[in-house]
Amino acid sequence: MKYSTSLPEVMLLSSDGDPGTQDWTQLEQEHITSAPMSFRIVRNVTQPTLNIFLLFPAVATHGAVIMCPRGFHSLVIDHEGIEVAHWLNARGVAAFALKYRLLPAEARDEDFQRQFQEFVSDRNKMRELMTQIGPLAIADAQQAMKVVRKHASQWDITPDQIGIMGFSAVGRVATGVALEHDIDSRPNFIAPMYNALREDITVPADAAPLFIALANDDELAVDPSVAMYRAWRAAHHPVELHIYAQGGQGFGMRKQGPPVDHWIDQFGEWLRFKASYVTCNH
């Protein structure tokens, strides 16, 4: 299948005007993490943007997915964002990689590495900082949903086939949009991948269909993901859960060899064969 191979358009999103971010002066930066699992990350995002990956009209299925790469300190922009977008485009689905506002981070790579290790090693501190930045990230994702839906006709997208995907702790962002929305920001399906944050939730009456995938050897994600599955199931909403034996945390589109490499195929099949889920409760 042929799809547009031009560079994605980047659209600025209006933020919610939160006074805590208006005076941010940090500059957005990219950084390649050290071996053996080197990948590109982006930090110090102060202005939310959408990277827009559209299709030639002849091959479009008219569905769309917004990706929210992890995490709140930095974005794993490739294998949890742009590479997912390319996979979806190749199968006729429009895709949007969201850069949402992040916690301020050190400018020097060495200082950022130290700061990040301190962040992930202190679970209480992590939750405290998530409480600060989480609402801003959710607001940015809600705005992304509104923008995609507003431009649905222009971008050859069906307005009731727009979903959102979040990775690791940022599954909280995708879930947050599903739990807190108006008619313009409601997702038609959600996919919190290896969600690493557990919290008590009240599943709304109009909850979107849910797809979850994770690895059994990911101690951060098993309990939160299973709890979310149970909550959706108890509320009698469509939900599909895949737990792979191996894969660890943060597998994304990285190829490791085990069956977890095929999670994206399962997601694609879910979108294809569960089309009725996408439009239900709307």
Secondary structure by P-SEA (a helix, b strand, c coil): cccccccbbbbbbbccccccccccccccbbbbbcccbbbbbbccccbbbbbbbbccccccccbbbbbbcccccccccccccaaaaaaaaaacbbbbbbbcccccccccaaaaaaaaaaaaacaaaaaaaaaaaaaaaaaaaaaaaaaaaaacccccccccccbbbbcccaaaaaaaaaacccccccccbbbbccccbbbbbbbcccccbbbbbbbccccccaaaaaaaaaaaaaaccbbbbbbbcccccccccccccccccaaaaaaaaaaaaacccccccc
